[in-house]
Amino acid sequence: MRRRLINSTLAVVLVVIAVFGLSLVIVETRTIQAGAQESVASEAVRLVGIVESRIGSGEKITPDALSEQITVHRYARIKVPGKAPIEIGTRPTGDVIQSQVSGDRGEQVTVQESRAAVNEEIGRTLLVILAVALLAIVAAVGLAIRQARRLTAPLTDLAETAERLGSGDPRPRHRRYGVQELDRVADVLDASAERIARMLTAERRLAADASHQLRTPLTALSMRLEEITLTDDPDTVKEEATIALAQVERLTDVVQRLLTNSRDPRSGSAVAFDLDEIVKQQVEEWRPAYRSAARSIVRSGKKGLRAVGTPGAVAQVLATLIENSLMHGDGTVALRTRVTGNQAVVEVTDAGPGVSADLGSRVFERTVSGRNSTGLGLAVARDLAEADGGRLELLQQRPPVFALFLAREAEPSEV
């Protein structure tokens, strides 16, 4: 493209120089020729006047007396009636410029100049025009190279930006070039980079959330399957299989919710549900794991609470808190339900060391973890709680007390 810009600019300059240069040459040539002819004629008229003046005053007309009155390199022939012609200068050969003027006393003056002198002046003028044309071409080449660089450098930069986007580097460069069309392309590429970055962030977040949210129900499901393999009692097998099927349904719900949130994080399926059922279900599901760890899990508090939210999401939040207590806590894990204002609250606490002071305000941030974990669990749980209008808070660091706040369904007596 750079070569094309330079060639096109040079072509335009050459056309302009050819048109105007040729016209200027023709005009200057005619002007010089006309000037030379006019100068010769003027000199002839002047000599006639001098000759008439000398004749009138009775002075002699000699070549020596008139030699200083004629321009160098010109030839003059003066013919006075009754006298021999007088010649001044050397008669030119070849093509000449000539002017012949007659006076009132019968005298006749002829002035000649070789056309070679005029041609020399025309040649000098043509050299000046040619030098100016070459200077214009050099300036045009420099300007064309500068303009080509100014236009091609941004295009090269934009191509590199597009290549970076295609290779998976969506960082916007925010570069502008002072050319409206190129700046428009840069704006579009930066906007595309920001959209791609958001999409990649959402995809990575979905993958991280999916791996973490699916781990908890899969762990609970594997515990039930282990219970089935360790017993020969058909009733126990049937009971555990029923619970396992329920966990598979919840696992399916988790997958569906993840896909829905990936399309629109604001979408939800909040309904009124029995909070006691969710708490009881989680306690029963995690009791075998706590029993294996020689620990216990209990529930207490106000009964008969109905909250508004997504049952599957609430169960996932509680499962995350219970699993964190199992992995990082100690002693008995207690789930307590209570009411505060128009909200139903589920508190999860244990007798472990709790949350360190430096992590207290950042415990819900992604990738923040006090131990060797992903740091996603509490962040995902908080997002699930907030999706239905609830919230997840750390009420106390030592011993740890996490509280899930949900909107409470009004009882008939309160309506």
Secondary structure, 3 states (H helix, E strand, C coil): CHHHHHHHHHHHHHHHHHHHHHHHHHHHHHHHHHHHHHHHHHHHHHHHHHHHHHHHHCCCCCHHHHHHHCCCCEEEEEECCCCCCEEECCCCCCCEEEEEEECCCCCEEEEEEEHHHHHHHHHHHHHHHHHHHHHHHHHHHHHHHHHHHHHHHHHHHHHHHHHHHHCCCCCCCCCCCCCHHHHHHHHHHHHHHHHHHHHHHHHHHHHHHHHHHHHHHHHHHHHHHHHHHCCCCHHHHHHHHHHHHHHHHHHHHHHHHHHHHHHCCCCCCCEEEEHHHHHHHHHHHHHHHHHHCCCCEEEEECCCCEEEECHHHHHHHHHHHHHHHHHHCCCCEEEEEEEECCEEEEEEECCCCCCCHHHCCCCCCCCCCCCCCCCCHHHHHHHHHHHCCCEEEEEECCCCEEEEEEEECCCHHHC
